[in-house]
């Protein structure tokens, strides 16, 4: 049974979440303030933390940052009340894995939770398979039809970044931060060049990519 920590200070919302997720078969626990959330999140093993942003004592952004600084890797899904909070989530190096904007539908939230749990499972899995390709995380190796394909370290990191979030749009900036590091000053064009190189190694037809899809004006999405 997957264990979910719900951090929500609005009693009626917390109750609805608790009911809904219990019915879905999760073990859940509710806490209502940021300090308790930071303590609970760090002291017990959760499969996922559902974290409201506006909280008494400590807001969700701080809780998130605290947990990541403490080395806690548990997937965090932020519940943001406003669109500008959502933008902040994307812009800051908070370490949150995803966010949902309030008011959310119960169905949307359940879908996001499932996706996140699946993704974190993929993180700890030894390999990820798509088409005839297999990415081996332990050996940092890509194989196609069983044969090793040579990747540069950057190509490997880029592919791993995509594979960890299948179906999700990643902006060039997100990819830069994750693959090149937020301290380096390279342009977003570099991402495009590396994607082109990577496609030659993983796509059946690099001119008509089916795995790394370009979304004009948004970024890239891995459909593997
Ligand atoms: Ca709140």
Boltz pocket constraint, residues with backbone or C-beta under 6 A from the ligand:
constraints:
  - pocket:
      binder: B
      contacts: [[A, 8], [A, 9], [A, 10], [A, 52], [A, 53], [A, 54], [A, 55]]
      max_distance: 6.0
